[in-house]
Structures are given as C-alpha cells and as structure tokens.
Amino acid sequence: MKKWLFLSVVLVACGKPLPDLSPLNLEQWKEDKNGCLRFREQSISYLMDQLEELKGLSEKDIIKLLGRPDRTEIV
C-alpha cells in the first residue's frame, strides 16, 4: 500500500511544467474581461501559434495560465 502511494506521488510530481508564454502579458490578458480592451483579440494569433504546447494541458493548468473564463457556454 505504501509503495503505491509513493509511486502515485512521484508520478504526479513528475508532470510536465506549464509552457512559457512570456511574450504574452498574462496580467494584461486576465484584466481584459470579456475582451473589451481588445488585448485578447490582439494576442489570439500568438496563442494559436502555441496551440501544440497547450493541447496536453488539463483544465486546471489552463486556468493557472490564462485565468478563469469570463463565461462558459454549453454547446
């Protein structure tokens, strides 16, 4: 039992790091609620270029990087 617990902790701790989006000003991104300041609109091309880096991330990791969504829609 202890071995499984230890192995689980090690595997979780070895997750891949969040991608570096340093050219993108994440504070400004988070402050642009609903895109009213148009910063998000200007930054979307950079994010699309980073799509392969973002694809494997969990929802929690995306929220850590970009903040919570302003709204959600059920499609």
Distance bins in CASP14 RR format, pairs under 12 A and 6 or more apart:
PFRMAT RR
TARGET T0000
AUTHOR 0000-0000-0000
RMODE 2
METHOD distances of the structure
MODEL  1
1 7 0 0 0 0 0 1 0 0 0 0 0
1 8 0 0 0 0 0 1 0 0 0 0 0
2 8 0 0 0 0 0 1 0 0 0 0 0
2 9 0 0 0 0 0 1 0 0 0 0 0
3 9 0 0 0 0 0 1 0 0 0 0 0
3 10 0 0 0 0 0 1 0 0 0 0 0
4 10 0 0 0 0 0 1 0 0 0 0 0
4 11 0 0 0 0 0 1 0 0 0 0 0
5 11 0 0 0 0 0 1 0 0 0 0 0
5 12 0 0 0 0 0 1 0 0 0 0 0
6 12 0 0 0 0 0 1 0 0 0 0 0
6 13 0 0 0 0 0 1 0 0 0 0 0
7 13 0 0 0 0 0 1 0 0 0 0 0
7 14 0 0 0 0 0 1 0 0 0 0 0
8 14 0 0 0 0 0 1 0 0 0 0 0
9 15 0 0 0 0 0 1 0 0 0 0 0
12 58 0 0 0 0 0 1 0 0 0 0 0
15 56 0 0 0 0 0 1 0 0 0 0 0
15 57 0 0 0 0 0 1 0 0 0 0 0
15 58 0 0 0 0 0 1 0 0 0 0 0
15 61 0 0 0 0 1 0 0 0 0 0 0
16 53 0 0 0 0 1 0 0 0 0 0 0
16 54 0 0 0 0 0 1 0 0 0 0 0
16 55 0 0 0 0 0 1 0 0 0 0 0
16 56 0 0 0 0 1 0 0 0 0 0 0
16 57 0 0 0 0 1 0 0 0 0 0 0
16 58 0 0 0 0 0 1 0 0 0 0 0
16 61 0 0 0 0 1 0 0 0 0 0 0
17 53 0 0 0 0 0 1 0 0 0 0 0
17 57 0 0 0 0 0 1 0 0 0 0 0
17 61 0 0 0 0 1 0 0 0 0 0 0
17 64 0 0 0 0 0 1 0 0 0 0 0
17 65 0 0 0 0 0 1 0 0 0 0 0
18 26 0 0 0 0 0 1 0 0 0 0 0
18 50 0 0 0 0 0 1 0 0 0 0 0
18 53 0 0 0 0 1 0 0 0 0 0 0
18 54 0 0 0 0 1 0 0 0 0 0 0
18 56 0 0 0 0 0 1 0 0 0 0 0
18 57 1 0 0 1 0 0 0 0 0 0 0
18 58 0 0 0 0 0 1 0 0 0 0 0
18 60 0 0 0 0 0 1 0 0 0 0 0
18 61 1 0 1 0 0 0 0 0 0 0 0
18 62 0 0 0 0 1 0 0 0 0 0 0
18 63 0 0 0 0 0 1 0 0 0 0 0
18 64 1 0 0 1 0 0 0 0 0 0 0
18 65 1 0 1 0 0 0 0 0 0 0 0
18 66 0 0 0 0 0 1 0 0 0 0 0
19 26 0 0 0 0 0 1 0 0 0 0 0
19 46 0 0 0 0 0 1 0 0 0 0 0
19 47 0 0 0 0 0 1 0 0 0 0 0
19 49 0 0 0 0 0 1 0 0 0 0 0
19 50 1 0 0 1 0 0 0 0 0 0 0
19 51 0 0 0 0 0 1 0 0 0 0 0
19 52 0 0 0 0 1 0 0 0 0 0 0
19 53 1 0 1 0 0 0 0 0 0 0 0
19 54 1 0 0 1 0 0 0 0 0 0 0
19 55 0 0 0 0 0 1 0 0 0 0 0
19 56 0 0 0 0 1 0 0 0 0 0 0
19 57 1 0 0 1 0 0 0 0 0 0 0
19 61 0 0 0 0 1 0 0 0 0 0 0
19 62 0 0 0 0 0 1 0 0 0 0 0
19 64 0 0 0 0 0 1 0 0 0 0 0
19 65 1 0 0 1 0 0 0 0 0 0 0
19 66 0 0 0 0 0 1 0 0 0 0 0
20 26 0 0 0 0 0 1 0 0 0 0 0
20 50 0 0 0 0 1 0 0 0 0 0 0
20 53 0 0 0 0 1 0 0 0 0 0 0
20 54 0 0 0 0 0 1 0 0 0 0 0
20 65 0 0 0 0 0 1 0 0 0 0 0
21 27 0 0 0 0 0 1 0 0 0 0 0
21 28 0 0 0 0 0 1 0 0 0 0 0
21 29 0 0 0 0 1 0 0 0 0 0 0
21 43 0 0 0 0 1 0 0 0 0 0 0
21 46 1 0 0 1 0 0 0 0 0 0 0
21 47 1 0 0 1 0 0 0 0 0 0 0
21 49 0 0 0 0 0 1 0 0 0 0 0
21 50 1 0 0 1 0 0 0 0 0 0 0
21 51 0 0 0 0 0 1 0 0 0 0 0
21 53 0 0 0 0 1 0 0 0 0 0 0
21 54 0 0 0 0 1 0 0 0 0 0 0
21 57 0 0 0 0 0 1 0 0 0 0 0
21 61 0 0 0 0 0 1 0 0 0 0 0
21 62 0 0 0 0 0 1 0 0 0 0 0
21 64 0 0 0 0 0 1 0 0 0 0 0
21 65 1 0 0 1 0 0 0 0 0 0 0
21 66 0 0 0 0 1 0 0 0 0 0 0
21 67 0 0 0 0 0 1 0 0 0 0 0
22 46 0 0 0 0 0 1 0 0 0 0 0
22 50 0 0 0 0 0 1 0 0 0 0 0
22 65 0 0 0 0 0 1 0 0 0 0 0
23 29 0 0 0 0 0 1 0 0 0 0 0
23 42 0 0 0 0 0 1 0 0 0 0 0
23 43 0 0 0 0 1 0 0 0 0 0 0
23 45 0 0 0 0 0 1 0 0 0 0 0
23 46 1 0 0 1 0 0 0 0 0 0 0
23 47 0 0 0 0 0 1 0 0 0 0 0
23 49 0 0 0 0 1 0 0 0 0 0 0
23 50 0 0 0 0 1 0 0 0 0 0 0
24 30 0 0 0 0 0 1 0 0 0 0 0
24 32 0 0 0 0 0 1 0 0 0 0 0
24 39 0 0 0 0 1 0 0 0 0 0 0
24 40 0 0 0 0 1 0 0 0 0 0 0
24 42 0 0 0 0 0 1 0 0 0 0 0
24 43 1 0 1 0 0 0 0 0 0 0 0
24 44 0 0 0 0 0 1 0 0 0 0 0
24 45 0 0 0 0 0 1 0 0 0 0 0
24 46 1 0 1 0 0 0 0 0 0 0 0
24 47 1 0 0 1 0 0 0 0 0 0 0
24 48 0 0 0 0 0 1 0 0 0 0 0
24 49 0 0 0 0 0 1 0 0 0 0 0
24 50 0 0 0 0 1 0 0 0 0 0 0
24 53 0 0 0 0 0 1 0 0 0 0 0
24 54 0 0 0 0 0 1 0 0 0 0 0
24 65 0 0 0 0 1 0 0 0 0 0 0
24 66 0 0 0 0 1 0 0 0 0 0 0
25 31 0 0 0 0 1 0 0 0 0 0 0
25 32 0 0 0 0 1 0 0 0 0 0 0
25 37 0 0 0 0 0 1 0 0 0 0 0
25 39 1 0 0 1 0 0 0 0 0 0 0
25 40 0 0 0 0 0 1 0 0 0 0 0
25 42 0 0 0 0 0 1 0 0 0 0 0
25 43 0 0 0 0 1 0 0 0 0 0 0
25 46 0 0 0 0 0 1 0 0 0 0 0
25 66 0 0 0 0 0 1 0 0 0 0 0
26 32 0 0 0 0 0 1 0 0 0 0 0
26 39 0 0 0 0 0 1 0 0 0 0 0
26 40 0 0 0 0 0 1 0 0 0 0 0
26 43 0 0 0 0 1 0 0 0 0 0 0
26 46 0 0 0 0 0 1 0 0 0 0 0
26 47 0 0 0 0 0 1 0 0 0 0 0
26 63 0 0 0 0 0 1 0 0 0 0 0
26 64 0 0 0 0 1 0 0 0 0 0 0
26 65 1 0 0 1 0 0 0 0 0 0 0
26 66 1 0 0 1 0 0 0 0 0 0 0
26 67 0 0 0 0 1 0 0 0 0 0 0
27 39 0 0 0 0 0 1 0 0 0 0 0
27 66 0 0 0 0 0 1 0 0 0 0 0
27 67 0 0 0 0 0 1 0 0 0 0 0
28 35 0 0 0 0 0 1 0 0 0 0 0
28 37 1 0 0 1 0 0 0 0 0 0 0
28 38 0 0 0 0 0 1 0 0 0 0 0
28 39 1 0 1 0 0 0 0 0 0 0 0
28 40 0 0 0 0 1 0 0 0 0 0 0
28 42 0 0 0 0 1 0 0 0 0 0 0
28 43 0 0 0 0 1 0 0 0 0 0 0
28 66 0 0 0 0 0 1 0 0 0 0 0
29 35 0 0 0 0 1 0 0 0 0 0 0
29 37 0 0 0 0 1 0 0 0 0 0 0
29 38 0 0 0 0 0 1 0 0 0 0 0
29 39 1 0 0 1 0 0 0 0 0 0 0
29 40 1 0 0 1 0 0 0 0 0 0 0
29 41 0 0 0 0 0 1 0 0 0 0 0
29 42 0 0 0 0 0 1 0 0 0 0 0
29 43 1 0 0 1 0 0 0 0 0 0 0
29 44 0 0 0 0 0 1 0 0 0 0 0
29 46 0 0 0 0 0 1 0 0 0 0 0
29 47 0 0 0 0 1 0 0 0 0 0 0
29 65 0 0 0 0 1 0 0 0 0 0 0
29 66 1 0 0 1 0 0 0 0 0 0 0
29 67 0 0 0 0 1 0 0 0 0 0 0
29 68 0 0 0 0 0 1 0 0 0 0 0
29 70 0 0 0 0 0 1 0 0 0 0 0
30 37 0 0 0 0 0 1 0 0 0 0 0
30 39 0 0 0 0 1 0 0 0 0 0 0
30 40 0 0 0 0 1 0 0 0 0 0 0
30 43 0 0 0 0 0 1 0 0 0 0 0
30 63 0 0 0 0 0 1 0 0 0 0 0
30 64 0 0 0 0 0 1 0 0 0 0 0
30 65 0 0 0 0 1 0 0 0 0 0 0
30 66 1 0 0 1 0 0 0 0 0 0 0
30 67 1 0 1 0 0 0 0 0 0 0 0
30 68 0 0 0 0 1 0 0 0 0 0 0
30 69 0 0 0 0 0 1 0 0 0 0 0
30 70 0 0 0 0 0 1 0 0 0 0 0
31 37 1 0 0 1 0 0 0 0 0 0 0
31 39 1 0 0 1 0 0 0 0 0 0 0
31 40 0 0 0 0 0 1 0 0 0 0 0
31 66 0 0 0 0 0 1 0 0 0 0 0
31 67 0 0 0 0 0 1 0 0 0 0 0
31 70 0 0 0 0 0 1 0 0 0 0 0
32 38 1 0 0 1 0 0 0 0 0 0 0
32 39 1 0 1 0 0 0 0 0 0 0 0
32 40 1 0 1 0 0 0 0 0 0 0 0
32 41 0 0 0 0 1 0 0 0 0 0 0
32 42 0 0 0 0 1 0 0 0 0 0 0
32 43 0 0 0 0 1 0 0 0 0 0 0
32 44 0 0 0 0 0 1 0 0 0 0 0
32 66 0 0 0 0 0 1 0 0 0 0 0
32 67 0 0 0 0 0 1 0 0 0 0 0
32 70 0 0 0 0 1 0 0 0 0 0 0
33 39 0 0 0 0 0 1 0 0 0 0 0
33 40 0 0 0 0 1 0 0 0 0 0 0
33 67 0 0 0 0 0 1 0 0 0 0 0
33 68 0 0 0 0 0 1 0 0 0 0 0
33 69 0 0 0 0 0 1 0 0 0 0 0
33 70 1 0 1 0 0 0 0 0 0 0 0
33 71 0 0 0 0 1 0 0 0 0 0 0
34 40 0 0 0 0 1 0 0 0 0 0 0
34 41 0 0 0 0 0 1 0 0 0 0 0
34 69 0 0 0 0 0 1 0 0 0 0 0
34 70 1 0 1 0 0 0 0 0 0 0 0
34 71 1 0 0 1 0 0 0 0 0 0 0
35 41 1 0 0 1 0 0 0 0 0 0 0
35 42 0 0 0 0 0 1 0 0 0 0 0
35 43 0 0 0 0 0 1 0 0 0 0 0
35 44 0 0 0 0 0 1 0 0 0 0 0
35 69 0 0 0 0 0 1 0 0 0 0 0
35 70 1 0 0 1 0 0 0 0 0 0 0
35 71 0 0 0 0 0 1 0 0 0 0 0
36 70 0 0 0 0 1 0 0 0 0 0 0
37 43 0 0 0 0 0 1 0 0 0 0 0
38 44 0 0 0 0 0 1 0 0 0 0 0
39 46 0 0 0 0 0 1 0 0 0 0 0
39 47 0 0 0 0 0 1 0 0 0 0 0
40 46 0 0 0 0 0 1 0 0 0 0 0
40 47 0 0 0 0 1 0 0 0 0 0 0
40 66 0 0 0 0 1 0 0 0 0 0 0
40 67 0 0 0 0 0 1 0 0 0 0 0
40 69 0 0 0 0 0 1 0 0 0 0 0
40 70 0 0 0 0 1 0 0 0 0 0 0
41 47 0 0 0 0 0 1 0 0 0 0 0
43 49 0 0 0 0 0 1 0 0 0 0 0
43 50 0 0 0 0 0 1 0 0 0 0 0
43 66 0 0 0 0 0 1 0 0 0 0 0
44 50 0 0 0 0 0 1 0 0 0 0 0
44 51 0 0 0 0 0 1 0 0 0 0 0
44 66 0 0 0 0 0 1 0 0 0 0 0
45 51 0 0 0 0 0 1 0 0 0 0 0
46 53 0 0 0 0 0 1 0 0 0 0 0
46 54 0 0 0 0 0 1 0 0 0 0 0
47 53 0 0 0 0 1 0 0 0 0 0 0
47 54 1 0 0 1 0 0 0 0 0 0 0
47 55 0 0 0 0 0 1 0 0 0 0 0
47 62 0 0 0 0 0 1 0 0 0 0 0
47 65 0 0 0 0 1 0 0 0 0 0 0
47 66 0 0 0 0 1 0 0 0 0 0 0
48 54 0 0 0 0 1 0 0 0 0 0 0
48 55 0 0 0 0 0 1 0 0 0 0 0
50 56 0 0 0 0 0 1 0 0 0 0 0
50 57 0 0 0 0 0 1 0 0 0 0 0
50 62 0 0 0 0 0 1 0 0 0 0 0
50 65 0 0 0 0 0 1 0 0 0 0 0
50 66 0 0 0 0 0 1 0 0 0 0 0
51 57 0 0 0 0 0 1 0 0 0 0 0
53 61 0 0 0 0 0 1 0 0 0 0 0
53 62 0 0 0 0 0 1 0 0 0 0 0
53 65 0 0 0 0 0 1 0 0 0 0 0
54 61 0 0 0 0 1 0 0 0 0 0 0
54 62 1 0 0 1 0 0 0 0 0 0 0
54 64 0 0 0 0 0 1 0 0 0 0 0
54 65 1 0 0 1 0 0 0 0 0 0 0
54 66 0 0 0 0 1 0 0 0 0 0 0
55 61 0 0 0 0 0 1 0 0 0 0 0
55 62 0 0 0 0 0 1 0 0 0 0 0
56 62 0 0 0 0 1 0 0 0 0 0 0
57 63 0 0 0 0 1 0 0 0 0 0 0
57 64 0 0 0 0 1 0 0 0 0 0 0
57 65 1 0 0 1 0 0 0 0 0 0 0
57 66 0 0 0 0 0 1 0 0 0 0 0
58 64 0 0 0 0 1 0 0 0 0 0 0
58 65 0 0 0 0 0 1 0 0 0 0 0
59 65 0 0 0 0 0 1 0 0 0 0 0
59 66 0 0 0 0 0 1 0 0 0 0 0
59 67 0 0 0 0 0 1 0 0 0 0 0
59 68 0 0 0 0 0 1 0 0 0 0 0
59 69 0 0 0 0 1 0 0 0 0 0 0
59 72 0 0 0 0 0 1 0 0 0 0 0
60 66 0 0 0 0 0 1 0 0 0 0 0
60 67 0 0 0 0 0 1 0 0 0 0 0
60 68 0 0 0 0 0 1 0 0 0 0 0
61 67 0 0 0 0 0 1 0 0 0 0 0
62 68 0 0 0 0 1 0 0 0 0 0 0
62 69 0 0 0 0 1 0 0 0 0 0 0
63 69 0 0 0 0 1 0 0 0 0 0 0
63 72 0 0 0 0 0 1 0 0 0 0 0
END
